[in-house]
């Protein structure tokens, strides 16, 4: 099943992951050599969990990621197949596989996430999701091994690996950046045939005035929301006015904070655009500690205080 992910929950979830990236992106460069690998501390994917990273490559085959239960039944494998990302998953010896619609061997940056939720596993590539469903006897996945990127060491006994032939799969060739378990960076336990890469898409630090660089659709993008600046590179000045609650704001440049109906949440306030001959447009916004940021002449954007996440559904034209 294929779909484009637009839900507010996932948008917020993805923005948390993307917003946590630093301006200097350290990563690993894989040369596609025999017996290359990077070994990370085990990812607990037994019931629920998220894993994400960014990568770029110009090859059509190669092993991206592998983990298993030590040679019994369960494994999770990400690989490149004909230029697309394939997720293979086995739980309780019941296997499924999903293949991305998009080709990735284009030397561009791509963002990949694997999201586990018991019997459902979601592969998200650049915002497009592919869901793999299983119906095993037990609702959890056993994970015993560490997590391997780019290849699996040949000194591991084949009987201790669940997916037959995984050691013989071609190694990944390209760059992998910012491996995350949820919002945390896992510990690198060791590597072979892998080079540390400090360039990456954000390596030249394009964002000014403390802006945060992250990848969006494979391109470096600046998050300026905590800097007091705007523009593509956080280089343009703007006015920043701290306003504690919308209820306390009677009127501002045609935007009014009206009374909240009894059916509305206690932390919500309604914003209305004055009648311009094209009717009244209304927006809701949470009132827990916000800043209003004015981009003159026509756009009012609302940011939640203390975060670096722009909430698009709280944007109102005035």
N, C-alpha and C positions, 0 to 999 in steps of 0.2 A: 504494500500500500504506500502510495507516494502522496505527499501534500506539502504545501508551503506553510511554514510556521508563522502565524500572525498573532496568536493569542497574547493577551496582556501579560499572563503569567510567564510565558516563555520569553517574551520580549524583555521583561524585567530580569528574568533569570540570565538571559544571554548578556544583557547590559552589565550585570554585576560581574560576570566573567570577563567581558571585554574591558570594562572600566578599570579593572584591577591591573592591567598591563602597564609596565613602566616604560619610560621613554627609551631606555636602553634595553633591547631585547636580546638576551643571551640564549643561544640554542646549540644544537648539535648538527654537524655536517657529516652526512653519510656518503661514502664514496662508492657504495655498491660492491664492496670487496667480499670475498668468501670469509666466513666466520667473523663478520663484524657484528657488534651488538652494543647496546646500552642497557644496563640493568638497573631498575628502580625498585624501591620498596613496594611490597604487595599493595595492590588496590583492592579494597573490600567491595566487590561487586555482587555480593551474595544476594541481597534483596533490593536495596535502593542505593543509587550513587550516580554521580556525573563525572565524566572524564573528558577533557578537551585539550586540544593543541592546534597549532597552526603549522602548515607545511607548504613547501613548493617543490616541484620535481618536473623533469622533462622526459621521464621514462614511463612505460606503460605497465610494467610488472614489478613486483617487489613486496616484501613483508614489512608492514608498518608497525604492527603491535601484536603481542601474543601473551596470553596467560592461561593457566589451566589448574586442574585439581590434582596434579601429580601423576597422571597416567591412568585415570579411572574412566570418567565419562565426560566431565564438564570442561569446556574451553571457550575462550573468546579470541577471535583472530580478525585483525584488520589487515587487508592487503590491497594492492593495486592489481586489477584484472582488466586488461585491454584499456588501460587509461582511466578506469573508474574505480571508486572505492567499494570494496566488498566487505561486508560484515558477516562472518560465520560464527554461530553461537550454538553450543550444545549444553543442555541441562538434563541430567538424569538419562543420558544417552539418547535424548531426543534433539535433533539438530534442525536448524533453520538457517537461511542465508538471505541477505538483501544486498542489492547492488544499486549504487547511486546512478541517477539519470545523467549527471553531469560528468564530463571528462575533466581530469585534473592535471594531466601531463602537459601543461601549457606554460610552464615556468612562471606562473602567477601564484600569489599567496592565497591559500584557502584555509578556512576555519572549520574544524571538525569537532563534533561533540558526540559522545556515546552516553545515553541516559538510560540507566537501568531502573525498572520498577517491577520487581517480582517476575511475572510471566511475560512482561512486555519489555522490549529493548528498542530504543529509538536511536537511529543513526541520523545525525543532522550535519549536512554539508552546505556551508554558505547559506544557511537559513532554510534549506529544503530538507524535509524529514522523510525517512523511510522507516517503517515500523515492522519489526519482526516479532511474531507471536508464537509461543510454545504452549503445549499442554502436557507437561511432564507429570509424574506422580507426586513430586514434591515441588513446592513453590519457591525454592531458593536455589542459588548456584553455589557450588563448592569452589572456593578459590584457595589454593595452597601455594602456588608458585609466586615468585616475584614477577614483576612486569618487565617485558623485554620490548625494546624499540629497535627497529631496523634489521633484526635478525635474532636467532637463538644460538647460544654457544654450542659448539659441536662436542664439548666434553660432557654434556649432560646425557645420561643414558637414554636411548630412545624409548625404553620401557617406562621412563618417568615422564614422558610427554604424551598427552592425550591425543593430539592431532597427528596422525601418522604422516611422516614426510615433511614436517614443518621445518626441520633443520636444513633440508635440501632446497627450500624455497629461495629464489633469488633475493638478495638483500636489498633494502631500500636505498635508492640513490637520490639525494637531495638534502633539504634542510628541514628540521623539525624544531619549532620554538615553543616555549611556554607551556610545557606539559603541566596540567592542573588536575588534581583530584578535588572536585568541587571548586573551592577558592584557594586551596592550599597547594604549594609546590612540593612534590614528593622528593625524597632523598635519593640522589644518584649513588648507587652502590658500587658501580664500576662500569668500564666500557673497554672495547677493543676495536681498533680500526676506525675510530670516530674522532673527529676534530671539533674542538670548541669554536663556535662561530659567534662573534660579537657584532656583526653587521646587521643582518636581518632587515626587515622592512622599516624599522624605526631606528636603526643604528646611527643615522646621521642626525638624530634628534631634531626633527623639523619644527616642533611646537615651541613657541616662545612664551615667556612670562610664566613658566611653570606649568604649561599645559601638558596633558597626558596623551601620549601617542598610543594608539591601538589600531588593530586591523579591522576594517569594515569592508566586506566583499573583496578581500584580498588587497586592499589599498590602505596605506597609512593615513590615519585620520586623527585630528586633534580634538580632545575634549577640553573645552575652555571654561567649563561651568564653575570652577572654583577659583578662577584667576582674576576676575574683574575685567577681563578682556574678551573680545569676540573675534570674528573673522575666521578664515580657513586655518590660519596658523597661530591664533590667539594673539595677534599683533595689533588689533584695532581696539581703541578705548571705548568704553561704554559706561553708562550710569548704573549704579547698583544701589537700590534702596531697600534696607531691611524693613519688612512689614510683618508683625507677629501674627495677625489674624485678618482674614478677609472681612469678617463681620465688623471689625473696627474701622473699616475703610468705607465712608459713606459714598464717595464718588471720586473717580480718578480718570480724567481724559475720556469720558464717555463710558467708562466701565463702572457699574454699580454693584455693590455687595448687598443683595437683597435678603430679606428674612428667609430663614430656612423652614420649609414645611415640616410638620411633625413627623412625616413619614421618612424624612431624610436622616442619614446618620448624624450623630451628635457632633462629629468632627468635620462635617461638610458644610460648605457655603456655596451659594449659587451666584455665578457671575453672569451678567447680561450685557449684551451690546445694545446701545441706544438705537432707536429706529432711524435708519438711514434711507428709508424708502424701499429697502429690500427685505423688510421684515426684521423680527427680533431673533437673534441667535443666542443660545444659552449654553453655558458650560458649568460643570461641577468641579470642585477642587477640594482636596483635603486641607484642613486648616491647621495642621500640626506643624508650626514653625517653618515658614517659607521665606524666600527672598523673591521679590519681583524684579525682573531684569528688563529694561526698556531698550529695545532696538529701534531708535527713531528712524522713520517717522511712523511706522504702521504696525509694529508687532510687539505684543506683550508676551513674554515667556515666563513661566513659573518654574522655579527650581526648589527642590526640597533641601532645606538647610542641612549641612553636614555631609552631603553626598556629592558624587560627581555624576549623577544620572539626570539627564534631561527627560522630563516626562512629557512626551509629545501630546498626550491627551489632555494636558493642562495648558495648552497653547491657545491663545485667543487673539484674533485680529481685531484691532480697534481703529 
